[in-house]
């Protein structure tokens, strides 16, 4: 793999290195989220699920960039990833604000009963598993929530991608 990402003189093959590294980072982030959900039974809320979408989009774009022939728009696909990563960071920061009760979520987290409901609808709602509230913390590491780590990861990836994009374009 290293021979693919580095040139014979030992320098980095930036047009290949950047998308491969970015795709690997997105794969690790998604693997971590799904491991937490399915192995450790940490139920995601709606905002947690929304935070996965940018990782998937960036993963698809970088896979397309990796499969493209050299010099055929690879840097354009990577450039599209930058705003997607910063949007992912914004979603994660928004989630942190909901967790910290700085604001109330507009994403419908936690659900509430309507003012009027038929008996049949009420019985059906009792059988449904309620949505997890977005302000409920199930897991922290050093007192920091997964959403906070996610916000930082998206920011780091966004800035690192900008740096890598400059190197890809030879500036």
VENZI-V651842 format. One line per field, one symbol per residue. burial: + if it has 24 or more other C-alpha atoms within 12 Angstrom, else -. A space follows every 10 residues. Layout:
burial->???
This chain:
burial->---------- --++++++++ +++-+++-++ --+------- --++++++++ ++++++++++ ++++++---- ---+++++++ ++++++++++ +++++++++- ----+---+- ---------- ---------- --++++++-- ----++++++ +++++-++-+ ++-++--+-- -
